[in-house]
Amino acid sequence: MLGAARKYLFDGRDPDEVLETLANPDADAPRLTPAAIERTRMSRARDRILANLDEMYREAFERARAVGDEAQMTALDFAYRREQLYLEILLDIRDAVERR
């Protein structure tokens, strides 16, 4: 397991260089810091995200409809509405953070 973690973290790079980069507070490593958040802007539009959700659930719903699985159709309908609500809340939070 340790070998797999080492391979994942270092990905063929020199371990000393990677650790030095991570130890440097000014490094451009992926971190959730205020500076990183300022440099990183959200790239996907709200409409695109919600359209992807709609497409995914629509395909699953059509498969359930094709086999006549009423229980699955009901479950998918509820799950879609719940996920849509969660996504809209997260997108609202994202928008508020971007405005700061």
MOPAC internal coordinates of N, CA, C and O (Angstrom, degrees):
PM7 1SCF
backbone

  N    0.0000 0     0.00 0     0.00 0    0    0    0
  C    1.4470 1     0.00 0     0.00 0    1    0    0
  C    1.5323 1   109.79 1     0.00 0    2    1    0
  O    1.2310 1   120.89 1   140.14 1    3    2    1
  N    1.3213 1   115.90 1   -39.86 1    3    2    1
  C    1.4562 1   119.28 1   179.54 1    5    3    2
  C    1.5271 1   111.03 1   -63.13 1    6    5    3
  O    1.2310 1   120.78 1   142.07 1    7    6    5
  N    1.3305 1   116.12 1   -37.93 1    7    6    5
  C    1.4600 1   120.20 1   177.49 1    9    7    6
  C    1.5198 1   112.11 1   -63.09 1   10    9    7
  O    1.2310 1   120.63 1   139.55 1   11   10    9
  N    1.3217 1   116.39 1   -40.45 1   11   10    9
  C    1.4648 1   120.14 1   178.61 1   13   11   10
  C    1.5264 1   110.70 1   -65.53 1   14   13   11
  O    1.2310 1   120.66 1   140.01 1   15   14   13
  N    1.3274 1   116.34 1   -39.99 1   15   14   13
  C    1.4703 1   119.94 1   178.24 1   17   15   14
  C    1.5201 1   110.39 1   -65.21 1   18   17   15
  O    1.2310 1   120.39 1   137.79 1   19   18   17
  N    1.3315 1   116.86 1   -42.21 1   19   18   17
  C    1.4616 1   120.87 1   179.51 1   21   19   18
  C    1.5335 1   110.12 1   -62.28 1   22   21   19
  O    1.2310 1   120.78 1   136.80 1   23   22   21
  N    1.3389 1   116.11 1   -43.20 1   23   22   21
  C    1.4639 1   120.40 1   179.24 1   25   23   22
  C    1.5284 1   110.56 1   -62.66 1   26   25   23
  O    1.2310 1   120.56 1   138.33 1   27   26   25
  N    1.3366 1   116.53 1   -41.67 1   27   26   25
  C    1.4651 1   120.89 1  -179.89 1   29   27   26
  C    1.5283 1   111.08 1   -65.30 1   30   29   27
  O    1.2310 1   120.52 1   134.46 1   31   30   29
  N    1.3214 1   116.62 1   -45.54 1   31   30   29
  C    1.4628 1   120.31 1  -176.00 1   33   31   30
  C    1.5252 1   112.90 1   -70.11 1   34   33   31
  O    1.2310 1   120.77 1   138.05 1   35   34   33
  N    1.3300 1   116.14 1   -41.95 1   35   34   33
  C    1.4522 1   118.75 1  -173.27 1   37   35   34
  C    1.5187 1   113.17 1   -95.70 1   38   37   35
  O    1.2310 1   119.36 1   154.76 1   39   38   37
  N    1.3058 1   118.83 1   -25.24 1   39   38   37
  C    1.4675 1   123.89 1   172.91 1   41   39   38
  C    1.5265 1   112.54 1    43.39 1   42   41   39
  O    1.2310 1   120.42 1  -128.45 1   43   42   41
  N    1.3392 1   116.80 1    51.55 1   43   42   41
  C    1.4546 1   120.91 1   176.96 1   45   43   42
  C    1.5167 1   115.02 1    78.09 1   46   45   43
  O    1.2310 1   119.76 1  -178.36 1   47   46   45
  N    1.3211 1   118.07 1     1.64 1   47   46   45
  C    1.4648 1   121.22 1   179.45 1   49   47   46
  C    1.5230 1   109.80 1   -93.91 1   50   49   47
  O    1.2310 1   120.88 1   -17.57 1   51   50   49
  N    1.3121 1   115.93 1   162.43 1   51   50   49
  C    1.4561 1   121.59 1   179.04 1   53   51   50
  C    1.5355 1   109.16 1   -67.59 1   54   53   51
  O    1.2310 1   119.82 1   -59.51 1   55   54   53
  N    1.3397 1   117.96 1   120.49 1   55   54   53
  C    1.4712 1   120.68 1  -177.76 1   57   55   54
  C    1.5217 1   113.52 1   -56.38 1   58   57   55
  O    1.2310 1   120.15 1   142.15 1   59   58   57
  N    1.3503 1   117.32 1   -37.85 1   59   58   57
  C    1.4665 1   119.67 1  -179.57 1   61   59   58
  C    1.5246 1   111.57 1   -63.97 1   62   61   59
  O    1.2310 1   120.63 1   139.43 1   63   62   61
  N    1.3361 1   116.39 1   -40.57 1   63   62   61
  C    1.4666 1   119.79 1   178.74 1   65   63   62
  C    1.5258 1   111.19 1   -66.37 1   66   65   63
  O    1.2310 1   120.43 1   137.75 1   67   66   65
  N    1.3189 1   116.79 1   -42.25 1   67   66   65
  C    1.4637 1   120.71 1  -179.92 1   69   67   66
  C    1.5178 1   110.19 1   -62.88 1   70   69   67
  O    1.2310 1   120.19 1   133.21 1   71   70   69
  N    1.3320 1   117.23 1   -46.79 1   71   70   69
  C    1.4685 1   120.36 1  -179.37 1   73   71   70
  C    1.5236 1   111.61 1   -65.19 1   74   73   71
  O    1.2310 1   120.51 1   143.33 1   75   74   73
  N    1.3194 1   116.62 1   -36.67 1   75   74   73
  C    1.4631 1   119.77 1   177.64 1   77   75   74
  C    1.5263 1   111.00 1   -65.40 1   78   77   75
  O    1.2310 1   120.95 1   138.39 1   79   78   77
  N    1.3182 1   115.78 1   -41.61 1   79   78   77
  C    1.4656 1   120.43 1   178.26 1   81   79   78
  C    1.5226 1   110.83 1   -62.28 1   82   81   79
  O    1.2310 1   120.74 1   136.89 1   83   82   81
  N    1.3321 1   116.20 1   -43.11 1   83   82   81
  C    1.4668 1   119.69 1  -179.59 1   85   83   82
  C    1.5161 1   112.34 1   -69.15 1   86   85   83
  O    1.2310 1   120.25 1   150.38 1   87   86   85
  N    1.3344 1   117.13 1   -29.62 1   87   86   85
  C    1.4598 1   120.85 1  -179.29 1   89   87   86
  C    1.5212 1   111.55 1   -76.14 1   90   89   87
  O    1.2310 1   120.02 1   159.05 1   91   90   89
  N    1.3249 1   117.56 1   -20.95 1   91   90   89
  C    1.4634 1   122.00 1  -178.47 1   93   91   90
  C    1.5203 1   109.26 1   -80.07 1   94   93   91
  O    1.2310 1   119.56 1   -63.53 1   95   94   93
  N    1.3350 1   118.44 1   116.47 1   95   94   93
  C    1.4692 1   119.80 1  -178.36 1   97   95   94
  C    1.5250 1   113.83 1   -64.90 1   98   97   95
  O    1.2310 1   120.02 1   160.45 1   99   98   97
  N    1.3216 1   117.56 1   -19.55 1   99   98   97
  C    1.4602 1   120.53 1   179.19 1  101   99   98
  C    1.5205 1   112.12 1   -94.18 1  102  101   99
  O    1.2310 1   120.57 1  -177.37 1  103  102  101
  N    1.3219 1   116.52 1     2.63 1  103  102  101
  C    1.4676 1   120.29 1  -177.66 1  105  103  102
  C    1.5178 1   110.08 1   -64.50 1  106  105  103
  O    1.2310 1   121.21 1   -23.77 1  107  106  105
  N    1.2966 1   115.28 1   156.23 1  107  106  105
  C    1.4517 1   121.28 1  -179.36 1  109  107  106
  C    1.5280 1   110.87 1   -91.54 1  110  109  107
  O    1.2310 1   120.89 1  -144.34 1  111  110  109
  N    1.3206 1   115.91 1    35.66 1  111  110  109
  C    1.4628 1   121.02 1   179.55 1  113  111  110
  C    1.5274 1   109.64 1   -75.07 1  114  113  111
  O    1.2310 1   120.15 1   -28.68 1  115  114  113
  N    1.3225 1   117.31 1   151.32 1  115  114  113
  C    1.4645 1   119.17 1  -179.84 1  117  115  114
  C    1.5179 1   111.35 1   -71.60 1  118  117  115
  O    1.2310 1   120.55 1   -72.90 1  119  118  117
  N    1.3082 1   116.56 1   107.10 1  119  118  117
  C    1.4509 1   122.91 1   178.98 1  121  119  118
  C    1.5165 1   109.10 1  -138.88 1  122  121  119
  O    1.2310 1   121.68 1   -24.96 1  123  122  121
  N    1.2971 1   114.40 1   155.04 1  123  122  121
  C    1.4592 1   119.57 1   177.77 1  125  123  122
  C    1.5249 1   108.64 1   -93.37 1  126  125  123
  O    1.2310 1   121.26 1  -105.08 1  127  126  125
  N    1.3162 1   115.20 1    74.92 1  127  126  125
  C    1.4529 1   122.46 1   178.12 1  129  127  126
  C    1.5224 1   108.01 1  -114.13 1  130  129  127
  O    1.2310 1   120.07 1   -18.24 1  131  130  129
  N    1.3204 1   117.47 1   161.76 1  131  130  129
  C    1.4763 1   118.38 1   177.71 1  133  131  130
  C    1.5254 1   112.51 1   -56.50 1  134  133  131
  O    1.2310 1   120.15 1   141.52 1  135  134  133
  N    1.3329 1   117.32 1   -38.48 1  135  134  133
  C    1.4707 1   119.90 1   179.69 1  137  135  134
  C    1.5281 1   110.79 1   -65.85 1  138  137  135
  O    1.2310 1   120.41 1   138.48 1  139  138  137
  N    1.3261 1   116.82 1   -41.52 1  139  138  137
  C    1.4679 1   120.44 1   179.33 1  141  139  138
  C    1.5180 1   110.70 1   -65.27 1  142  141  139
  O    1.2310 1   120.55 1   140.10 1  143  142  141
  N    1.3110 1   116.56 1   -39.90 1  143  142  141
  C    1.4633 1   120.42 1   179.16 1  145  143  142
  C    1.5231 1   110.51 1   -64.81 1  146  145  143
  O    1.2310 1   120.35 1   141.30 1  147  146  145
  N    1.3252 1   116.93 1   -38.70 1  147  146  145
  C    1.4631 1   120.57 1   178.56 1  149  147  146
  C    1.5228 1   111.58 1   -64.51 1  150  149  147
  O    1.2310 1   120.53 1   142.34 1  151  150  149
  N    1.3362 1   116.60 1   -37.66 1  151  150  149
  C    1.4701 1   120.24 1  -178.57 1  153  151  150
  C    1.5131 1   112.41 1   -76.82 1  154  153  151
  O    1.2310 1   120.37 1   154.39 1  155  154  153
  N    1.3194 1   116.90 1   -25.61 1  155  154  153
  C    1.4594 1   121.35 1  -173.61 1  157  155  154
  C    1.5196 1   109.85 1  -103.14 1  158  157  155
  O    1.2310 1   120.85 1   -63.51 1  159  158  157
  N    1.2807 1   115.99 1   116.49 1  159  158  157
  C    1.4592 1   120.33 1   176.30 1  161  159  158
  C    1.5144 1   109.18 1  -102.65 1  162  161  159
  O    1.2310 1   120.84 1   -31.36 1  163  162  161
  N    1.3173 1   116.01 1   148.64 1  163  162  161
  C    1.4578 1   120.73 1   179.95 1  165  163  162
  C    1.5248 1   108.62 1   -70.48 1  166  165  163
  O    1.2310 1   120.93 1   -48.08 1  167  166  165
  N    1.3213 1   115.83 1   131.92 1  167  166  165
  C    1.4562 1   118.27 1  -171.25 1  169  167  166
  C    1.5281 1   114.41 1  -101.66 1  170  169  167
  O    1.2310 1   119.86 1   154.26 1  171  170  169
  N    1.3106 1   117.88 1   -25.74 1  171  170  169
  C    1.4668 1   118.76 1  -176.10 1  173  171  170
  C    1.5206 1   111.01 1   -88.92 1  174  173  171
  O    1.2310 1   121.50 1   -44.66 1  175  174  173
  N    1.2979 1   114.73 1   135.34 1  175  174  173
  C    1.4622 1   120.10 1   178.84 1  177  175  174
  C    1.5285 1   109.78 1   -75.69 1  178  177  175
  O    1.2310 1   121.32 1   -30.14 1  179  178  177
  N    1.3103 1   115.08 1   149.86 1  179  178  177
  C    1.4657 1   121.77 1   178.57 1  181  179  178
  C    1.5255 1   111.19 1   -54.44 1  182  181  179
  O    1.2310 1   120.41 1   135.30 1  183  182  181
  N    1.3134 1   116.82 1   -44.70 1  183  182  181
  C    1.4707 1   120.48 1  -178.83 1  185  183  182
  C    1.5207 1   111.77 1   -62.01 1  186  185  183
  O    1.2310 1   120.55 1   140.65 1  187  186  185
  N    1.3129 1   116.55 1   -39.35 1  187  186  185
  C    1.4617 1   120.34 1  -179.78 1  189  187  186
  C    1.5271 1   110.84 1   -66.43 1  190  189  187
  O    1.2310 1   119.92 1   137.64 1  191  190  189
  N    1.3030 1   117.76 1   -42.36 1  191  190  189
  C    1.4605 1   121.71 1   179.83 1  193  191  190
  C    1.5224 1   110.21 1   -62.79 1  194  193  191
  O    1.2310 1   120.82 1   131.41 1  195  194  193
  N    1.3262 1   116.04 1   -48.59 1  195  194  193
  C    1.4659 1   119.58 1  -178.91 1  197  195  194
  C    1.5284 1   111.44 1   -67.71 1  198  197  195
  O    1.2310 1   119.84 1   147.40 1  199  198  197
  N    1.3342 1   117.91 1   -32.60 1  199  198  197
  C    1.4707 1   120.65 1   176.59 1  201  199  198
  C    1.5268 1   110.53 1   -66.80 1  202  201  199
  O    1.2310 1   120.36 1   141.58 1  203  202  201
  N    1.3326 1   116.92 1   -38.42 1  203  202  201
  C    1.4682 1   119.89 1   177.07 1  205  203  202
  C    1.5217 1   110.78 1   -63.79 1  206  205  203
  O    1.2310 1   120.46 1   137.66 1  207  206  205
  N    1.3111 1   116.72 1   -42.34 1  207  206  205
  C    1.4710 1   120.82 1   177.09 1  209  207  206
  C    1.5287 1   109.91 1   -60.99 1  210  209  207
  O    1.2310 1   120.55 1   133.38 1  211  210  209
  N    1.3192 1   116.56 1   -46.62 1  211  210  209
  C    1.4584 1   121.62 1  -179.57 1  213  211  210
  C    1.5312 1   110.97 1   -60.09 1  214  213  211
  O    1.2310 1   120.37 1   135.01 1  215  214  213
  N    1.3223 1   116.90 1   -44.99 1  215  214  213
  C    1.4638 1   121.02 1  -179.14 1  217  215  214
  C    1.5333 1   111.00 1   -62.87 1  218  217  215
  O    1.2310 1   120.83 1   136.63 1  219  218  217
  N    1.3192 1   116.01 1   -43.37 1  219  218  217
  C    1.4553 1   119.88 1  -178.64 1  221  219  218
  C    1.5316 1   111.34 1   -62.15 1  222  221  219
  O    1.2310 1   120.47 1   132.72 1  223  222  221
  N    1.3166 1   116.70 1   -47.28 1  223  222  221
  C    1.4635 1   119.96 1  -179.53 1  225  223  222
  C    1.5276 1   111.87 1   -71.33 1  226  225  223
  O    1.2310 1   120.13 1   145.52 1  227  226  225
  N    1.3263 1   117.35 1   -34.48 1  227  226  225
  C    1.4646 1   120.11 1   179.20 1  229  227  226
  C    1.5297 1   110.57 1   -62.84 1  230  229  227
  O    1.2310 1   120.43 1   137.75 1  231  230  229
  N    1.3269 1   116.78 1   -42.25 1  231  230  229
  C    1.4675 1   120.62 1   178.52 1  233  231  230
  C    1.5270 1   110.71 1   -62.59 1  234  233  231
  O    1.2310 1   120.41 1   135.19 1  235  234  233
  N    1.3290 1   116.82 1   -44.81 1  235  234  233
  C    1.4656 1   120.53 1   179.87 1  237  235  234
  C    1.5295 1   110.56 1   -65.75 1  238  237  235
  O    1.2310 1   120.68 1   140.72 1  239  238  237
  N    1.3319 1   116.30 1   -39.28 1  239  238  237
  C    1.4605 1   120.67 1   179.64 1  241  239  238
  C    1.5299 1   110.64 1   -64.22 1  242  241  239
  O    1.2310 1   120.62 1   137.88 1  243  242  241
  N    1.3294 1   116.42 1   -42.12 1  243  242  241
  C    1.4725 1   120.46 1   179.50 1  245  243  242
  C    1.5306 1   111.21 1   -64.56 1  246  245  243
  O    1.2310 1   120.25 1   142.25 1  247  246  245
  N    1.3409 1   117.12 1   -37.75 1  247  246  245
  C    1.4689 1   119.41 1   176.78 1  249  247  246
  C    1.5314 1   110.44 1   -64.25 1  250  249  247
  O    1.2310 1   120.61 1   138.38 1  251  250  249
  N    1.3340 1   116.45 1   -41.62 1  251  250  249
  C    1.4700 1   119.75 1   178.73 1  253  251  250
  C    1.5245 1   110.18 1   -66.23 1  254  253  251
  O    1.2310 1   120.14 1   141.51 1  255  254  253
  N    1.3257 1   117.34 1   -38.49 1  255  254  253
  C    1.4602 1   121.01 1   178.76 1  257  255  254
  C    1.5231 1   110.78 1   -65.19 1  258  257  255
  O    1.2310 1   120.39 1   140.72 1  259  258  257
  N    1.3346 1   116.87 1   -39.28 1  259  258  257
  C    1.4659 1   121.76 1  -178.26 1  261  259  258
  C    1.5275 1   112.07 1   -61.88 1  262  261  259
  O    1.2310 1   120.49 1   146.81 1  263  262  261
  N    1.3216 1   116.66 1   -33.19 1  263  262  261
  C    1.4716 1   119.37 1   179.51 1  265  263  262
  C    1.5238 1   111.66 1   -97.18 1  266  265  263
  O    1.2310 1   120.36 1   179.53 1  267  266  265
  N    1.3351 1   116.92 1    -0.47 1  267  266  265
  C    1.4592 1   121.36 1   177.40 1  269  267  266
  C    1.5144 1   114.67 1    73.30 1  270  269  267
  O    1.2310 1   120.18 1  -150.37 1  271  270  269
  N    1.3219 1   117.26 1    29.63 1  271  270  269
  C    1.4703 1   122.25 1  -178.52 1  273  271  270
  C    1.5340 1   109.85 1   -88.35 1  274  273  271
  O    1.2310 1   120.89 1   -90.92 1  275  274  273
  N    1.3304 1   115.91 1    89.08 1  275  274  273
  C    1.4670 1   121.26 1  -177.40 1  277  275  274
  C    1.5265 1   111.90 1   -62.77 1  278  277  275
  O    1.2310 1   120.43 1   140.22 1  279  278  277
  N    1.3336 1   116.79 1   -39.78 1  279  278  277
  C    1.4713 1   120.04 1  -179.29 1  281  279  278
  C    1.5262 1   110.77 1   -62.87 1  282  281  279
  O    1.2310 1   120.46 1   137.63 1  283  282  281
  N    1.3219 1   116.73 1   -42.37 1  283  282  281
  C    1.4638 1   120.66 1   178.95 1  285  283  282
  C    1.5228 1   110.93 1   -66.72 1  286  285  283
  O    1.2310 1   120.22 1   141.70 1  287  286  285
  N    1.3158 1   117.19 1   -38.30 1  287  286  285
  C    1.4625 1   120.57 1   178.06 1  289  287  286
  C    1.5219 1   110.47 1   -63.00 1  290  289  287
  O    1.2310 1   120.28 1   137.80 1  291  290  289
  N    1.3256 1   117.08 1   -42.20 1  291  290  289
  C    1.4671 1   121.00 1   178.46 1  293  291  290
  C    1.5161 1   110.73 1   -64.78 1  294  293  291
  O    1.2310 1   120.48 1   135.82 1  295  294  293
  N    1.3343 1   116.68 1   -44.18 1  295  294  293
  C    1.4641 1   120.79 1   179.58 1  297  295  294
  C    1.5256 1   111.41 1   -62.90 1  298  297  295
  O    1.2310 1   120.66 1   137.82 1  299  298  297
  N    1.3271 1   116.35 1   -42.18 1  299  298  297
  C    1.4601 1   120.43 1   178.90 1  301  299  298
  C    1.5201 1   112.12 1   -65.15 1  302  301  299
  O    1.2310 1   120.58 1   140.81 1  303  302  301
  N    1.3343 1   116.50 1   -39.19 1  303  302  301
  C    1.4627 1   120.11 1   178.44 1  305  303  302
  C    1.5275 1   110.78 1   -61.22 1  306  305  303
  O    1.2310 1   120.63 1   134.02 1  307  306  305
  N    1.3365 1   116.40 1   -45.98 1  307  306  305
  C    1.4658 1   119.88 1   178.92 1  309  307  306
  C    1.5299 1   110.74 1   -64.92 1  310  309  307
  O    1.2310 1   120.51 1   134.44 1  311  310  309
  N    1.3442 1   116.63 1   -45.56 1  311  310  309
  C    1.4612 1   120.68 1  -178.47 1  313  311  310
  C    1.5303 1   111.39 1   -61.56 1  314  313  311
  O    1.2310 1   120.76 1   140.85 1  315  314  313
  N    1.3217 1   116.14 1   -39.15 1  315  314  313
  C    1.4656 1   120.07 1   178.95 1  317  315  314
  C    1.5219 1   110.93 1   -61.45 1  318  317  315
  O    1.2310 1   120.82 1   131.33 1  319  318  317
  N    1.3327 1   116.03 1   -48.67 1  319  318  317
  C    1.4720 1   119.13 1  -178.86 1  321  319  318
  C    1.5196 1   111.55 1   -63.68 1  322  321  319
  O    1.2310 1   120.10 1   141.49 1  323  322  321
  N    1.3471 1   117.42 1   -38.51 1  323  322  321
  C    1.4603 1   121.22 1   178.83 1  325  323  322
  C    1.5271 1   110.43 1   -65.55 1  326  325  323
  O    1.2310 1   120.12 1   132.15 1  327  326  325
  N    1.3364 1   117.37 1   -47.85 1  327  326  325
  C    1.4590 1   121.37 1  -179.91 1  329  327  326
  C    1.5223 1   111.73 1   -63.61 1  330  329  327
  O    1.2310 1   120.64 1   142.79 1  331  330  329
  N    1.3163 1   116.37 1   -37.21 1  331  330  329
  C    1.4614 1   120.17 1   178.05 1  333  331  330
  C    1.5315 1   109.94 1   -62.77 1  334  333  331
  O    1.2310 1   120.14 1   136.68 1  335  334  333
  N    1.3171 1   117.33 1   -43.32 1  335  334  333
  C    1.4614 1   121.25 1   177.95 1  337  335  334
  C    1.5284 1   110.86 1   -62.26 1  338  337  335
  O    1.2310 1   120.35 1   133.31 1  339  338  337
  N    1.3448 1   116.93 1   -46.69 1  339  338  337
  C    1.4653 1   120.37 1   178.16 1  341  339  338
  C    1.5246 1   111.31 1   -58.73 1  342  341  339
  O    1.2310 1   120.64 1   133.98 1  343  342  341
  N    1.3239 1   116.38 1   -46.02 1  343  342  341
  C    1.4598 1   119.74 1  -179.72 1  345  343  342
  C    1.5237 1   111.79 1   -62.95 1  346  345  343
  O    1.2310 1   120.25 1   138.70 1  347  346  345
  N    1.3094 1   117.13 1   -41.30 1  347  346  345
  C    1.4612 1   119.47 1   179.89 1  349  347  346
  C    1.5244 1   110.91 1   -63.80 1  350  349  347
  O    1.2310 1   120.17 1   142.02 1  351  350  349
  N    1.3217 1   117.27 1   -37.98 1  351  350  349
  C    1.4668 1   120.34 1   176.94 1  353  351  350
  C    1.5261 1   109.86 1   -64.41 1  354  353  351
  O    1.2310 1   120.44 1   133.24 1  355  354  353
  N    1.3219 1   116.77 1   -46.76 1  355  354  353
  C    1.4592 1   119.98 1   179.34 1  357  355  354
  C    1.5206 1   112.09 1   -63.38 1  358  357  355
  O    1.2310 1   120.41 1   141.55 1  359  358  357
  N    1.3224 1   116.81 1   -38.45 1  359  358  357
  C    1.4552 1   120.03 1   178.29 1  361  359  358
  C    1.5237 1   111.45 1   -67.68 1  362  361  359
  O    1.2310 1   120.40 1   144.10 1  363  362  361
  N    1.3295 1   116.85 1   -35.90 1  363  362  361
  C    1.4628 1   120.00 1   175.27 1  365  363  362
  C    1.5393 1   110.34 1   -62.85 1  366  365  363
  O    1.2310 1   120.69 1   138.34 1  367  366  365
  N    1.3256 1   116.29 1   -41.66 1  367  366  365
  C    1.4640 1   120.38 1   178.34 1  369  367  366
  C    1.5274 1   109.34 1   -64.58 1  370  369  367
  O    1.2310 1   120.56 1   135.90 1  371  370  369
  N    1.3193 1   116.54 1   -44.10 1  371  370  369
  C    1.4733 1   120.43 1   178.11 1  373  371  370
  C    1.5141 1   110.73 1   -58.32 1  374  373  371
  O    1.2310 1   120.14 1   134.18 1  375  374  373
  N    1.3180 1   117.33 1   -45.82 1  375  374  373
  C    1.4613 1   121.30 1  -179.70 1  377  375  374
  C    1.5333 1   111.31 1   -61.85 1  378  377  375
  O    1.2310 1   120.74 1   139.32 1  379  378  377
  N    1.3277 1   116.19 1   -40.68 1  379  378  377
  C    1.4624 1   120.10 1   179.23 1  381  379  378
  C    1.5285 1   111.22 1   -65.24 1  382  381  379
  O    1.2310 1   120.57 1   139.63 1  383  382  381
  N    1.3237 1   116.52 1   -40.37 1  383  382  381
  C    1.4689 1   119.98 1   178.70 1  385  383  382
  C    1.5211 1   110.85 1   -67.08 1  386  385  383
  O    1.2310 1   120.05 1   141.19 1  387  386  385
  N    1.3137 1   117.52 1   -38.81 1  387  386  385
  C    1.4661 1   120.67 1   178.57 1  389  387  386
  C    1.5193 1   111.94 1   -64.12 1  390  389  387
  O    1.2310 1   120.28 1   146.80 1  391  390  389
  N    1.3242 1   117.08 1   -33.20 1  391  390  389
  C    1.4753 1   120.70 1  -178.85 1  393  391  390
  C    1.5070 1   112.29 1   -73.32 1  394  393  391
  O    1.2310 1   119.64 1   159.39 1  395  394  393
  N    1.3155 1   118.29 1   -20.61 1  395  394  393
  C    1.4660 1   121.70 1  -178.82 1  397  395  394
  C    1.4671 1   110.88 1   -68.68 1  398  397  395
  O    1.2310 1   120.10 1   180.00 1  399  398  397

